Amino acid sequence: MKKILAYNILGYEKEFVLEWAAEHPDVQVDFNDVELHDDTVDLAKGYDGIDYRQRSMLSETPDLYRKLRDFGITQLSLRSAGVDSCNLKWAKENGLTITNVPSYSPEAVAEMTLTHALNLVRHIPQFQSRMAKNDYIVEGLRSRELSEMTIGIIGVGRIGSTVAKIFKRFGARILGNDIHENAAFRDLVTYTSKEDIFKNADLITMHTYMSDENYHMIDKTQFAQMKPSAFFINCSRGPIVNTDALIDALQNHQIAGAGIDVIENETEIFNQSFDGDIPLKEYTKLKAMDNVFLTPHVAFYTDIAVKNMVKQSLDDTLKLITGQTTEHTIHV
């Protein structure tokens, strides 16, 4: 009987792990609630396959990957689209095949992007701030409608194209930028440069993957190119945006507002609760601004998306440990 260990299973994932295990009675599936790191890698000993999900790096050295190899493990399946928690070079050097879940639910993230957009465009955070002080005056917060706006999408892949479809239905003009221009999306977006998007878009939304090349893709220079009336949304990966530059842009009125679902160093606070101050001071600053709409990395958090993340990653794990292949392999 093949044995799979799933690391860091959260409460909302457990039902789908148990469901998958019931569907595969010839496979032993065990799980825990800890992340895969140097101090927990020994738990993998005796297993054929490993499934994991986390936002922090597995290890700062190759030793973890060597240990997995020595345990006879030949794969790592991530329950996420992003693979930046894994050092792909070290994994390859130690014979580990990496898989991810590239399309657990584009609709989930696209819907959250629309949620952020409507909250910003309709000035909901400002209205709530006024109402909290029993101020019900609407003067100064008149909204535009999406049909008269230009939407800029950085990263027109599965999620970005789904976002484009949604805004297109509202009658918005869509500008897009991607490393590879997909001809199938040309009826949805007008491909152009990032600089053109920064200059002309009324709302800019990020849907890129995380990589060394994309680190701080949005920094002071990029915010300075945006309209003072523009809104900025990030529902992709935190480190693609320089948080200090974002805060400066908001404080200096370089942009009109921001919707943030992901942020740098988010593991310091997300999925935790605090009685007093939080350790991520930048987030405290953003929380104090009434032109910012915040959610704690929950764009993916729907029943369909979580089910797909769990079950597809386990499917890939089983395929690889039984000598099959999967289209979700990350090639280095």
Secondary structure as UniProt FT lines:
FT   STRAND          2..6
FT   HELIX           11..23
FT   TURN            25..26
FT   STRAND          27..31
FT   TURN            38..40
FT   HELIX           41..44
FT   TURN            45..46
FT   STRAND          49..52
FT   HELIX           63..70
FT   TURN            71..72
FT   STRAND          75..78
FT   TURN            84..85
FT   HELIX           88..93
FT   TURN            94..95
FT   STRAND          97..99
FT   TURN            102..103
FT   HELIX           106..121
FT   TURN            122..123
FT   HELIX           124..132
FT   TURN            133..134
FT   TURN            139..140
FT   HELIX           146..148
FT   STRAND          150..154
FT   HELIX           158..169
FT   TURN            170..171
FT   STRAND          173..177
FT   HELIX           183..185
FT   TURN            186..188
FT   STRAND          190..191
FT   HELIX           194..200
FT   STRAND          203..206
FT   TURN            212..216
FT   HELIX           220..225
FT   TURN            228..229
FT   STRAND          231..234
FT   HELIX           238..240
FT   HELIX           243..251
FT   TURN            252..253
FT   STRAND          257..260
FT   TURN            264..265
FT   HELIX           266..268
FT   TURN            269..271
FT   HELIX           281..287
FT   TURN            290..291
FT   STRAND          292..294
FT   TURN            299..300
FT   HELIX           303..321
FT   TURN            322..323
FT   TURN            327..328
//
